[in-house]
Amino acid sequence: MRVIILILIGLTSLVYTANINGVVLDNNTGLEWQDTYVDNNNSIKKTTWEDAIKYCEDLVLDYKDNWRLPNINELTSLADDSKSTPLNSLFINKIDAQNYWTSTTLTLENNYNFAWVVYFGYIGYSQNSKTSNNYIRCVR
């Protein structure tokens, strides 16, 4: 098990814990993040929004089956703004500088065919058609 420690004004706080079962635990939020893609030749899954929702709902990882697609706030919590590329470095399957699906759909009138994505080349939001292919990282 790998551990990253954040030191704030003399206080030591355990932030993330890498789980040997392919899960990264955020000790601040209690969220567990998918960090294995053995079902996809160890490559981060890339698919449409509807397939991303289904993929996370069907995922069984670390003997748990209550995985889901993260909302926009949960997904951006993985950002590490102290780095030149704001990605959390704990993950074995690194977060590529690409768009990742969120479960957050566009709420503008008549735009239900779009969902928010987070771009990890820099932390930015945009909307994509739900038929576009973007990356997935499930949470529970």
C-alpha positions, 0 to 999 in steps of 0.5 A: 500500500502506498500513502501520500501525506500532506503537511499543512502548518505543522499538521500531518494529514493522510489524504489518499491511500492506494488500495492493493485491490485497484482502488484509491481512497480519498480520506478527506471525502471518503470517496473511493476511486477506480484505479484498475481497468483489467476489464479493458486491457489495463487502459482507461475506458473511453466511451459514450456517456450512456455507456459510461453510466452503465459501465460504472453501475455494472463495475465490481471492484474490491468486492463492491458493486455500488460504483457510479459515474462521478459528478462534476465536483467529485471529479475535479477533487482529483485535481492537484493544482500544485503541479504544472499539469493538475493531475493527482499522481497517486493513481497507477492508471494516470489521469490523462490530459483528456476529457472525462465524463461526469454524471452532471448533465446540462440543464439548459432548456432542450440541451439534455443530450449534453453532459459536463466533462472535465479536461485534465490538461488543465482543470476546465469544464466543457459540455460534450454531446452524450454520443461523444467518446470520453474517458471514465473513472468510476467512484463510490 
